[in-house]
Amino acid sequence: MALEGRESAIGGGLLVYFHNHSKQGPPLVLTAVENTHNRWTFSDRGYLVQGPGAEAFLEGLVALPREGFYAVTAPITLTDGRVLAVRSLVQVGYNRAGEPILFPAEHRGNGFAFPDRGFRFFDLTVFERLSECGFDAPVEEPPAHLLH
């Protein structure tokens, strides 16, 4: 659902960063700005969620699992026909519509690398076959609360 009065900036089905409060008091949403290394950064200027339609907008938000690193817990067939085996390492990111994208790890030398292009899934059921690894790569900002 779009944010009433801000439909052109905060349309329905978009990935946003949600804060349950702002300096002004009401909740705040920030738009996705740039994706680097399969992680989103968000605008430093947001939109207050207040006034007519605010409650409906808030009720329409869907919390997304964190971007980051996951282990495969049940085989996952990718669109290219490959099957990710149990215990495979993947990085999870999202597109602007909040659809999950899996980036399978590639073993390179003495480490792992993740491709720039991944495999999109159309809903969150893919997380039924994933488990957070419990580690994260350092980032400049804390992980976002992703919603769409």
C-alpha positions in Angstrom: 0.0 0.0 0.0 1.3 3.5 -0.9 1.8 6.2 1.8 -1.2 8.5 1.3 -0.1 11.9 0.0 3.4 10.5 -0.9 2.4 8.0 -3.5 5.0 9.0 -6.0 7.8 8.5 -3.5 6.5 5.7 -1.3 4.4 3.6 -3.6 3.0 0.2 -2.7 5.3 -2.8 -2.8 8.5 -0.9 -2.3 11.4 -1.9 -0.1 11.7 0.7 2.7 13.6 1.1 6.0 11.1 1.6 8.9 11.6 3.4 12.1 8.8 3.2 14.7 9.5 6.8 15.7 11.2 10.0 14.5 12.6 13.2 16.0 9.1 14.6 15.4 7.4 11.6 17.0 5.5 9.7 14.2 7.0 6.7 12.5 9.4 7.3 9.6 10.1 5.4 6.4 13.3 5.8 4.3 13.6 4.8 0.6 16.2 2.5 -0.7 18.9 4.5 -2.5 21.7 2.2 -3.6 22.6 -1.5 -3.6 26.3 -2.3 -3.2 27.6 -5.8 -2.7 24.0 -7.1 -2.5 23.1 -4.7 0.4 20.9 -1.7 0.4 21.7 1.7 1.8 18.8 4.0 2.5 18.1 7.7 2.2 19.1 9.9 5.2 15.8 11.8 4.6 12.5 10.1 5.2 8.8 10.5 5.2 6.7 10.7 8.3 3.9 8.2 8.5 1.0 10.3 9.9 -2.4 11.6 8.9 -5.1 10.0 6.9 -4.1 6.5 5.7 -1.2 6.2 8.1 -2.8 3.3 10.0 -3.6 1.4 6.8 -0.1 2.0 5.5 1.5 0.6 8.7 -0.8 -2.4 8.7 0.3 -3.1 5.2 4.0 -3.3 5.9 5.6 -6.8 5.9 8.7 -7.4 7.9 11.4 -9.1 5.9 14.2 -11.4 7.1 17.5 -9.7 7.4 19.9 -9.3 4.5 22.9 -11.3 5.1 24.3 -14.8 5.2 22.3 -18.0 5.4 22.9 -21.7 5.2 20.6 -23.9 3.0 18.6 -26.3 5.2 16.7 -28.1 2.4 17.6 -28.3 -1.3 16.7 -25.3 -3.4 16.3 -25.5 -7.2 17.5 -22.3 -9.0 16.1 -21.0 -12.2 19.2 -22.2 -14.1 18.5 -25.8 -13.0 21.2 -26.0 -10.4 20.3 -27.3 -7.0 21.7 -25.7 -3.9 22.6 -28.6 -1.5 22.0 -28.6 2.2 24.7 -26.5 4.1 25.4 -24.4 1.0 26.2 -20.8 1.9 24.2 -18.0 0.3 23.9 -14.3 0.7 20.3 -13.0 0.8 19.4 -9.6 -0.6 16.3 -8.0 -2.0 15.2 -6.1 -5.1 13.3 -2.8 -4.8 10.0 -4.7 -4.6 11.2 -6.6 -1.5 11.5 -9.9 -3.3 14.3 -12.1 -2.0 17.4 -12.7 -4.1 19.8 -15.6 -3.3 23.5 -15.2 -4.2 25.2 -18.6 -3.9 28.7 -18.5 -2.5 31.6 -19.3 -4.9 34.7 -20.8 -3.4 37.7 -18.7 -4.6 41.2 -19.3 -3.4 41.2 -19.2 0.4 37.7 -17.7 0.7 34.3 -17.1 -0.6 32.9 -14.6 -3.1 29.3 -13.7 -3.9 28.2 -12.8 -7.4 26.6 -9.5 -8.4 23.7 -11.3 -9.9 21.5 -13.7 -8.0 18.3 -15.8 -8.2 15.1 -14.0 -7.5 12.2 -15.6 -5.6 8.7 -14.2 -5.7 7.8 -14.8 -2.1 9.3 -15.3 1.3 8.7 -19.1 1.4 12.3 -19.6 0.3 13.2 -18.8 4.0 11.6 -22.1 5.0 14.8 -23.6 3.5 17.3 -21.2 5.0 18.8 -20.6 8.4 20.8 -17.5 9.4 24.5 -18.3 9.8 24.9 -16.3 12.9 27.7 -14.2 11.5 27.8 -11.1 9.4 30.4 -9.1 7.4 31.2 -5.7 8.9 29.1 -2.8 7.6 29.3 0.9 8.3 25.7 1.1 9.5 23.6 -1.3 11.5 21.4 -3.7 9.6 18.2 -2.2 8.4 14.7 -3.2 9.3 13.5 -4.0 5.8 9.9 -3.9 4.9 7.8 -3.7 1.7 
